[in-house]
Amino acid sequence: MKIKTLFIRQDTLLKRIDVSEVIVLEAEGNYVKLIGPGHHYLLRMTLDKAILIMGKDIFCKTSRSYAVSVPHIEEIGKDVVTLAGVDVP
């Protein structure tokens, strides 16, 4: 199941997030942090479920705690992936 937009609760509002703007997914316990240019959001779900919902063909898991957006990859090193100036293990 791949979606193009998400609605994320922020206080009493629902914020619309375009999946194509998300660069990195980072696992934090029972939560996953969506990181994009100039913003980040926490969702209560596992990293694997976030990848499944947002698209396996778009996000690739680089470690237990991180997944990256393949279209945003700039460089791939031995131990690091660079996306929009951000280094991810």
Helices and strands as residue ranges (DSSP letters): E 5-10, E 13-18, G 19-21, E 24-28, E 31-36, E 39-43, H 47-54, E 59-61, E 66-69, G 70-72, E 73-76, E 81-83, E 86-88
